[in-house]
Each structure stands twice: as structure tokens, then as C-alpha cells.
Amino acid sequence: MSEKTILVVPGKKLTVPRVLKRSLQIAAAVALTAGVALAILIGNGLLVPRGRLLQGWDTWVAFINRTDILATMVLTALVTVWFVYWQRDHERGK
């Protein structure tokens, strides 16, 4: 049987399997990274001469659809989530 943990969502606390919580945390980290990249590319497209909003969007879509970029984002999020929980467990003395 899998271990359960608490997942806090706005207005609720849900008991979910630990693997689901970690997967959601990794997906959220990847989505935040993609959002920051989008903001940077759109901002850059608006600041350069002859730039336009859709130019930044097109660049972001081409960037985010690359499998090496997605793999790097997922791997970074996975290692970060794993490290944070590993470090927290060792600080508690488990």
C-alpha cells in the first residue's frame, strides 16, 4: 500500500498518494518554468525594434516543443523535488 500525504489546494486539504503529490509538484515546476520563459520571450519581442507580441509567442512555441528542452525542465524539477524532500527528511533525523 502506498504512503499517503496531505495535498493542500485552495480551500481544501486532500489525502493523496505520495507519488501523486510529487508528480503534481514536478508538473507545477515545469509549468512555472515554461511560463517564465514565455514572459521573457514575449517581453523581449516587445522591446526589440520591429518586435511584436506574436514573434515572442512563436519563438516560445518553437522552444518549448523541443524534446531536449522539455526533458531538461522535467529532469531539473524531478531532481529539485527529490533533493528538497531528501534534505528535509535528513534534517528531521529519519
C-alpha positions in Angstrom: 0.0 0.0 0.0 1.4 3.4 -0.9 2.1 6.1 1.7 -0.4 8.9 1.9 0.4 12.6 2.3 -1.5 15.9 2.5 -2.0 17.9 -0.7 -3.1 21.5 0.0 -5.3 23.1 -2.7 -7.2 26.4 -2.3 -9.8 25.8 0.4 -9.1 22.1 0.9 -6.6 19.6 2.3 -6.7 16.3 0.4 -5.1 13.0 1.4 -3.3 11.6 -1.7 -0.7 9.1 -2.5 2.9 10.5 -2.1 3.7 9.7 -5.8 0.7 11.8 -7.0 1.8 14.7 -4.8 5.4 14.6 -6.1 4.2 14.3 -9.7 1.9 17.3 -9.3 4.8 19.3 -7.8 7.1 18.4 -10.7 4.4 19.3 -13.2 3.8 22.7 -11.5 7.6 23.4 -11.5 7.7 22.6 -15.3 4.7 24.8 -15.9 6.2 27.7 -13.9 9.5 27.4 -15.8 7.6 27.4 -19.2 5.6 30.5 -18.0 8.8 32.4 -17.1 10.3 31.5 -20.4 7.2 32.8 -22.2 7.2 36.0 -20.3 10.9 36.6 -21.1 10.4 35.8 -24.8 7.3 38.0 -25.2 8.9 40.8 -23.3 12.0 40.5 -25.5 9.8 40.6 -28.6 8.1 43.8 -27.5 11.4 45.6 -26.5 13.4 45.0 -29.7 12.8 47.3 -32.7 10.3 45.8 -35.1 9.3 43.3 -32.5 5.8 42.1 -32.0 3.8 40.0 -29.5 3.3 37.0 -31.8 7.0 36.9 -32.6 7.7 36.1 -28.9 4.9 33.6 -28.9 6.2 31.8 -32.0 9.7 31.7 -30.6 8.4 30.2 -27.3 6.3 27.6 -29.1 9.3 26.5 -31.1 11.4 26.5 -27.9 9.0 24.6 -25.7 8.3 21.9 -28.3 11.9 20.8 -28.4 12.2 17.4 -26.6 15.6 18.3 -25.2 14.2 21.4 -23.5 11.2 19.6 -22.1 13.4 16.7 -20.8 15.8 19.2 -19.2 12.9 21.0 -17.5 11.4 17.8 -16.2 14.7 16.4 -15.1 15.6 19.6 -13.2 12.2 19.7 -11.5 12.5 16.0 -10.6 15.9 16.3 -9.1 14.9 19.5 -7.2 11.8 17.9 -5.7 13.7 14.8 -4.8 16.6 16.8 -3.2 14.3 19.1 -1.1 12.4 16.1 0.4 15.6 14.1 0.9 17.2 17.1 2.7 14.1 17.7 4.8 14.0 14.0 5.9 17.7 14.1 6.9 17.2 17.3 8.9 14.4 15.6 10.8 16.7 12.7 11.6 14.9 9.9 9.8 
